Amino acid sequence: MNKTFLSIIVPVYKVEKYLPKCIDSILGQSYRDFELILVDDGSPDGSPQICDEYASRDTRIRVVHKKNEGVGIARNTGIDKALGQWILFIDSDDYIDQGYLIRGVNEINNNGNIEAVIFPNNKDNEETGERVLIDDIFENDKLIDSKQMFHSTELFEWSSCIYSKFYNKQLLNTHSVRFANTPVFEDVLFNMTYFMYTKQILYINTCYYHYMIYPSIPSLTRSIKKPKDIMVTTQTFLALFDELKMCNVLSDYDKNLMQERFFRVASWCIRGLYQLENDYSNRKSTSLQYLPILNRFKIKVFTKLWLRKVFLTTPILPFVIKDKLLLKMCNKERK
Protein backbone atom coordinates (compact mmCIF):
# COMPACT_ATOMS: atom_id res chain seq x y z
CA MET A 1 0.00 0.00 0.00
CA ASN A 2 1.29 3.48 -0.88
CA LYS A 3 1.60 6.37 1.51
CA THR A 4 -1.73 7.80 2.52
CA PHE A 5 -2.80 10.92 4.38
CA LEU A 6 -4.69 9.33 7.24
CA SER A 7 -4.32 6.08 9.18
CA ILE A 8 -7.30 5.01 11.30
CA ILE A 9 -6.39 2.57 14.08
CA VAL A 10 -9.07 0.39 15.67
CA PRO A 11 -8.05 -2.04 18.44
CA VAL A 12 -10.36 -5.05 18.46
CA TYR A 13 -11.20 -7.29 21.41
CA LYS A 14 -14.47 -9.13 22.15
CA VAL A 15 -16.70 -6.74 20.18
CA GLU A 16 -18.28 -9.00 17.56
CA LYS A 17 -21.72 -7.52 18.26
CA TYR A 18 -20.65 -3.90 17.72
CA LEU A 19 -17.67 -4.11 15.33
CA PRO A 20 -19.60 -4.09 12.02
CA LYS A 21 -21.32 -0.80 12.88
CA CYS A 22 -17.96 0.75 13.73
CA ILE A 23 -16.29 -0.40 10.50
CA ASP A 24 -19.28 0.53 8.32
CA SER A 25 -19.30 4.07 9.75
CA ILE A 26 -15.65 4.46 8.74
CA LEU A 27 -15.92 2.93 5.26
CA GLY A 28 -19.02 5.00 4.54
CA GLN A 29 -17.19 8.31 4.91
CA SER A 30 -17.09 10.61 1.86
CA TYR A 31 -13.34 11.08 2.37
CA ARG A 32 -11.56 8.06 0.86
CA ASP A 33 -7.79 8.60 1.21
CA PHE A 34 -7.22 6.59 4.36
CA GLU A 35 -6.10 3.19 5.54
CA LEU A 36 -7.99 1.32 8.23
CA ILE A 37 -5.82 -0.78 10.54
CA LEU A 38 -7.80 -3.32 12.55
CA VAL A 39 -5.63 -4.69 15.37
CA ASP A 40 -7.04 -7.97 16.63
CA ASP A 41 -5.72 -8.16 20.19
CA GLY A 42 -6.15 -11.92 20.49
CA SER A 43 -9.94 -11.67 20.65
CA PRO A 44 -11.52 -15.04 21.54
CA ASP A 45 -14.88 -14.34 19.89
CA GLY A 46 -15.83 -13.88 16.24
CA SER A 47 -14.20 -10.45 15.93
CA PRO A 48 -11.04 -11.69 14.09
CA GLN A 49 -13.17 -13.33 11.40
CA ILE A 50 -15.20 -10.15 10.98
CA CYS A 51 -11.97 -8.18 10.49
CA ASP A 52 -10.70 -10.61 7.84
CA GLU A 53 -14.04 -10.59 6.02
CA TYR A 54 -14.07 -6.79 5.73
CA ALA A 55 -10.40 -6.77 4.62
CA SER A 56 -11.22 -9.19 1.81
CA ARG A 57 -13.76 -6.71 0.45
CA ASP A 58 -11.85 -3.42 0.82
CA THR A 59 -8.15 -2.92 0.02
CA ARG A 60 -7.93 0.05 2.39
CA ILE A 61 -8.21 -2.33 5.34
CA ARG A 62 -5.24 -4.07 6.91
CA VAL A 63 -5.70 -6.58 9.71
CA VAL A 64 -3.06 -7.36 12.33
CA HIS A 65 -3.61 -10.49 14.42
CA LYS A 66 -1.62 -10.60 17.66
CA LYS A 67 -1.71 -12.12 21.11
CA ASN A 68 -3.67 -10.34 23.81
CA GLU A 69 -1.54 -7.64 25.48
CA GLY A 70 -4.03 -4.88 26.19
CA VAL A 71 -5.46 -1.92 24.32
CA GLY A 72 -2.37 0.29 24.72
CA ILE A 73 -0.04 -2.23 23.06
CA ALA A 74 -2.64 -2.86 20.36
CA ARG A 75 -2.71 0.85 19.53
CA ASN A 76 1.09 0.97 19.50
CA THR A 77 1.08 -1.88 17.00
CA GLY A 78 -1.23 0.18 14.81
CA ILE A 79 1.01 3.25 15.05
CA ASP A 80 4.07 1.23 14.07
CA LYS A 81 2.24 -0.23 11.06
CA ALA A 82 0.66 3.06 9.98
CA LEU A 83 1.60 4.63 6.66
CA GLY A 84 -0.42 7.81 7.07
CA GLN A 85 0.80 11.29 7.87
CA TRP A 86 -1.91 11.63 10.50
CA ILE A 87 -3.29 9.13 13.03
CA LEU A 88 -6.87 8.74 14.23
CA PHE A 89 -8.00 6.29 16.93
CA ILE A 90 -11.51 4.87 17.03
CA ASP A 91 -12.69 2.34 19.61
CA SER A 92 -14.22 -0.77 18.08
CA ASP A 93 -17.53 -0.40 19.95
CA ASP A 94 -17.97 3.26 18.91
CA TYR A 95 -18.94 4.81 15.58
CA ILE A 96 -18.58 8.08 13.68
CA ASP A 97 -20.99 10.28 11.72
CA GLN A 98 -20.64 11.14 8.06
CA GLY A 99 -18.34 14.09 7.42
CA TYR A 100 -15.95 13.45 10.30
CA LEU A 101 -12.88 12.52 8.25
CA ILE A 102 -13.24 15.18 5.56
CA ARG A 103 -13.77 17.88 8.20
CA GLY A 104 -10.63 16.90 10.09
CA VAL A 105 -8.50 16.63 6.94
CA ASN A 106 -9.73 19.98 5.59
CA GLU A 107 -8.92 21.71 8.87
CA ILE A 108 -5.41 20.23 8.82
CA ASN A 109 -4.82 21.39 5.25
CA ASN A 110 -6.20 24.86 5.96
CA ASN A 111 -4.16 25.35 9.15
CA GLY A 112 -0.61 24.36 8.28
CA ASN A 113 0.99 24.82 11.71
CA ILE A 114 -1.40 22.81 13.86
CA GLU A 115 -0.27 19.51 15.38
CA ALA A 116 -3.64 18.17 16.53
CA VAL A 117 -7.32 18.59 15.73
CA ILE A 118 -9.82 17.92 18.52
CA PHE A 119 -13.59 17.52 18.46
CA PRO A 120 -16.25 17.08 21.19
CA ASN A 121 -18.06 13.75 21.57
CA ASN A 122 -21.49 12.30 22.06
CA LYS A 123 -21.74 9.89 24.98
CA ASP A 124 -24.50 7.44 24.09
CA ASN A 125 -26.01 4.96 26.53
CA GLU A 126 -27.39 1.95 24.64
CA GLU A 127 -29.53 0.77 27.56
CA THR A 128 -31.25 4.05 28.40
CA GLY A 129 -31.04 5.74 25.01
CA GLU A 130 -29.60 8.83 26.70
CA ARG A 131 -27.20 10.98 24.66
CA VAL A 132 -24.97 13.60 26.29
CA LEU A 133 -22.62 15.99 24.51
CA ILE A 134 -19.28 15.96 26.31
CA ASP A 135 -15.96 17.79 25.95
CA ASP A 136 -17.64 20.83 24.36
CA ILE A 137 -15.30 23.27 26.12
CA PHE A 138 -15.68 26.22 23.71
CA GLU A 139 -18.75 27.63 21.98
CA ASN A 140 -16.91 28.16 18.69
CA ASP A 141 -13.95 26.73 16.80
CA LYS A 142 -10.75 27.85 18.48
CA LEU A 143 -6.98 27.71 17.97
CA ILE A 144 -5.42 26.68 21.28
CA ASP A 145 -1.91 27.25 22.59
CA SER A 146 -0.84 23.82 23.86
CA LYS A 147 0.25 25.30 27.19
CA GLN A 148 -3.42 25.91 27.93
CA MET A 149 -3.87 22.14 28.17
CA PHE A 150 -1.92 22.17 31.42
CA HIS A 151 -2.94 25.60 32.68
CA SER A 152 -6.64 24.74 32.79
CA THR A 153 -8.14 21.88 34.78
CA GLU A 154 -11.07 21.64 32.36
CA LEU A 155 -8.84 21.49 29.29
CA PHE A 156 -6.54 18.99 30.96
CA GLU A 157 -9.34 16.60 31.85
CA TRP A 158 -10.91 17.11 28.41
CA SER A 159 -7.63 16.18 26.72
CA SER A 160 -7.35 12.85 28.55
CA CYS A 161 -9.30 10.67 26.10
CA ILE A 162 -7.84 9.79 22.69
CA TYR A 163 -10.96 9.54 20.56
CA SER A 164 -12.05 12.54 18.44
CA LYS A 165 -8.45 13.63 17.97
CA PHE A 166 -6.18 13.74 14.91
CA TYR A 167 -2.50 13.17 15.79
CA ASN A 168 0.56 14.01 13.70
CA LYS A 169 2.49 10.81 12.90
CA GLN A 170 5.84 12.56 12.48
CA LEU A 171 5.56 14.14 15.93
CA LEU A 172 4.65 10.76 17.44
CA ASN A 173 7.77 9.17 15.94
CA THR A 174 10.16 12.08 16.54
CA HIS A 175 9.45 12.04 20.28
CA SER A 176 8.73 8.29 20.56
CA VAL A 177 5.24 8.94 21.90
CA ARG A 178 3.55 5.61 22.50
CA PHE A 179 0.99 4.14 24.90
CA ALA A 180 2.33 2.92 28.24
CA ASN A 181 1.60 -0.69 29.14
CA THR A 182 -0.55 0.25 32.13
CA PRO A 183 -3.87 -1.33 33.21
CA VAL A 184 -5.67 2.04 33.22
CA PHE A 185 -5.16 5.68 32.18
CA GLU A 186 -2.94 4.74 29.23
CA ASP A 187 -4.79 7.36 27.16
CA VAL A 188 -4.11 10.09 29.73
CA LEU A 189 -0.39 9.28 29.73
CA PHE A 190 -0.32 9.27 25.94
CA ASN A 191 -1.99 12.67 25.61
CA MET A 192 0.04 14.30 28.37
CA THR A 193 3.22 13.27 26.57
CA TYR A 194 1.98 14.20 23.10
CA PHE A 195 0.66 17.64 24.01
CA MET A 196 3.88 18.57 25.78
CA TYR A 197 5.58 18.51 22.37
CA THR A 198 2.91 20.42 20.46
CA LYS A 199 2.50 24.17 20.02
CA GLN A 200 -0.90 24.71 18.47
CA ILE A 201 -4.07 22.64 18.58
CA LEU A 202 -7.27 23.30 16.71
CA TYR A 203 -10.59 22.72 18.47
CA ILE A 204 -13.65 22.22 16.24
CA ASN A 205 -16.98 22.63 18.00
CA THR A 206 -18.85 20.08 15.89
CA CYS A 207 -19.55 16.57 17.14
CA TYR A 208 -19.11 13.51 14.91
CA TYR A 209 -17.93 10.82 17.33
CA HIS A 210 -20.23 8.55 19.35
CA TYR A 211 -18.67 7.17 22.52
CA MET A 212 -20.90 4.22 23.34
CA ILE A 213 -21.81 2.92 26.79
CA TYR A 214 -22.87 -0.74 26.67
CA PRO A 215 -23.95 -2.71 29.77
CA SER A 216 -22.07 -5.77 28.48
CA ILE A 217 -18.72 -3.98 28.20
CA PRO A 218 -16.78 -3.30 31.46
CA SER A 219 -16.33 0.27 32.62
CA LEU A 220 -12.99 1.66 33.75
CA THR A 221 -13.54 0.91 37.42
CA ARG A 222 -14.64 -2.65 36.70
CA SER A 223 -11.58 -3.19 34.44
CA ILE A 224 -9.25 -2.62 37.40
CA LYS A 225 -8.72 -6.06 38.88
CA LYS A 226 -6.34 -5.49 41.79
CA PRO A 227 -4.57 -2.69 43.72
CA LYS A 228 -1.32 -3.54 41.93
CA ASP A 229 -2.90 -2.29 38.67
CA ILE A 230 -3.38 1.15 40.20
CA MET A 231 0.11 1.21 41.72
CA VAL A 232 1.70 0.41 38.35
CA THR A 233 -0.27 3.21 36.72
CA THR A 234 0.73 5.79 39.31
CA GLN A 235 4.39 4.82 39.14
CA THR A 236 4.28 5.17 35.37
CA PHE A 237 2.91 8.69 35.74
CA LEU A 238 5.79 9.56 38.05
CA ALA A 239 8.32 8.14 35.59
CA LEU A 240 6.83 10.32 32.84
CA PHE A 241 7.04 13.37 35.10
CA ASP A 242 10.74 12.68 35.73
CA GLU A 243 11.38 12.18 32.02
CA LEU A 244 9.72 15.47 31.10
CA LYS A 245 11.78 17.30 33.72
CA MET A 246 15.01 15.76 32.45
CA CYS A 247 14.21 16.71 28.86
CA ASN A 248 13.82 20.36 29.94
CA VAL A 249 10.42 20.41 28.27
CA LEU A 250 8.80 22.02 31.30
CA SER A 251 9.35 25.52 32.68
CA ASP A 252 9.23 25.96 36.46
CA TYR A 253 5.62 27.08 36.12
CA ASP A 254 4.76 24.06 33.99
CA LYS A 255 6.44 21.75 36.50
CA ASN A 256 4.15 23.02 39.23
CA LEU A 257 1.14 22.60 36.98
CA MET A 258 2.17 19.11 35.99
CA GLN A 259 2.74 18.20 39.63
CA GLU A 260 -0.77 19.33 40.43
CA ARG A 261 -2.17 17.32 37.53
CA PHE A 262 -0.21 14.22 38.48
CA PHE A 263 -1.48 14.54 42.01
CA ARG A 264 -5.02 14.67 40.69
CA VAL A 265 -4.37 11.42 38.82
CA ALA A 266 -2.95 9.90 42.01
CA SER A 267 -6.15 10.85 43.80
CA TRP A 268 -8.16 9.11 41.08
CA CYS A 269 -6.03 6.03 41.61
CA ILE A 270 -6.54 6.15 45.37
CA ARG A 271 -10.26 6.38 44.70
CA GLY A 272 -9.87 3.15 42.74
CA LEU A 273 -8.15 1.56 45.73
CA TYR A 274 -11.11 2.52 47.89
CA GLN A 275 -13.47 0.80 45.47
CA LEU A 276 -11.33 -2.34 45.30
CA GLU A 277 -10.52 -2.83 48.97
CA ASN A 278 -13.73 -3.49 50.85
CA ASP A 279 -11.93 -4.73 53.94
CA TYR A 280 -10.63 -1.92 56.19
CA SER A 281 -7.35 -3.64 57.08
CA ASN A 282 -6.55 -4.32 53.43
CA ARG A 283 -7.45 -0.77 52.51
CA LYS A 284 -5.18 0.62 55.21
CA SER A 285 -2.30 -1.66 54.23
CA THR A 286 -2.60 -0.76 50.56
CA SER A 287 -2.80 2.95 51.32
CA LEU A 288 0.58 2.80 53.06
CA GLN A 289 2.16 1.94 49.73
CA TYR A 290 1.13 5.36 48.50
CA LEU A 291 3.06 7.34 51.11
CA PRO A 292 6.33 7.37 49.10
CA ILE A 293 4.35 8.58 46.11
CA LEU A 294 2.74 11.36 48.13
CA ASN A 295 6.22 12.33 49.34
CA ARG A 296 7.13 12.96 45.73
CA PHE A 297 4.45 15.64 45.64
CA LYS A 298 5.90 17.36 48.75
CA ILE A 299 2.76 16.74 50.74
CA LYS A 300 3.15 17.21 54.47
CA VAL A 301 2.35 14.69 57.17
CA PHE A 302 -0.91 16.35 58.17
CA THR A 303 -2.35 15.94 54.69
CA LYS A 304 -1.18 12.32 54.51
CA LEU A 305 -2.92 11.52 57.79
CA TRP A 306 -6.02 13.34 56.66
CA LEU A 307 -5.90 11.40 53.41
CA ARG A 308 -5.54 8.06 55.16
CA LYS A 309 -8.29 8.80 57.69
CA VAL A 310 -10.89 10.51 55.52
CA PHE A 311 -10.17 9.41 51.95
CA LEU A 312 -9.54 5.75 52.66
CA THR A 313 -11.71 4.95 55.67
CA THR A 314 -14.95 6.93 55.47
CA PRO A 315 -17.31 6.84 52.51
CA ILE A 316 -19.36 9.77 53.81
CA LEU A 317 -18.07 12.58 51.58
CA PRO A 318 -18.66 12.29 47.83
CA PHE A 319 -15.38 11.62 46.04
CA VAL A 320 -15.58 14.81 44.03
CA ILE A 321 -15.69 16.86 47.22
CA LYS A 322 -12.75 14.94 48.65
CA ASP A 323 -10.77 15.56 45.47
CA LYS A 324 -11.31 19.30 45.66
CA LEU A 325 -10.62 19.56 49.39
CA LEU A 326 -7.46 17.49 49.16
CA LEU A 327 -6.14 19.39 46.16
CA LYS A 328 -6.84 22.72 47.88
CA MET A 329 -5.00 21.63 51.03
CA CYS A 330 -2.01 20.41 49.04
CA ASN A 331 -1.81 23.63 47.05
CA LYS A 332 -1.71 25.62 50.30
CA GLU A 333 1.10 23.46 51.66
CA ARG A 334 3.22 23.95 48.55
CA LYS A 335 3.12 27.74 48.88
Buried (B, 14 or more C-beta within 10 A) or exposed (E): EEEBBBBBBBBBBBBBBBBBBBBEBBBEBEBEEBBBBBBBBBBEBBBBEBBBBBBEEEEBBBBBBEEEEBBBBBBBBBBEBBBBBBBBBBBBBBBBBEEBBBBBBEBBEEEEEBBBBBBBBBBBEBEEEEEEEBBBBEEEEBEBEBBBBBEBEEBBBBBBBBBBBBBBBEBBEEBEBBBBEBBBBBBBBBBBBBBBBBEEBBBBBEBBBBBBBBEEBEEEEEEBEEBEBBBBBBBBBBEBBEEBBEEEBBEEEBBBBBBBBBBBBBBBBBBBBBEBBEEEEEBBEBBEBBEEBBEBBEBBEEBBEBBBEBBBBEEEEEBEEBBEBBBEBBEEEEE
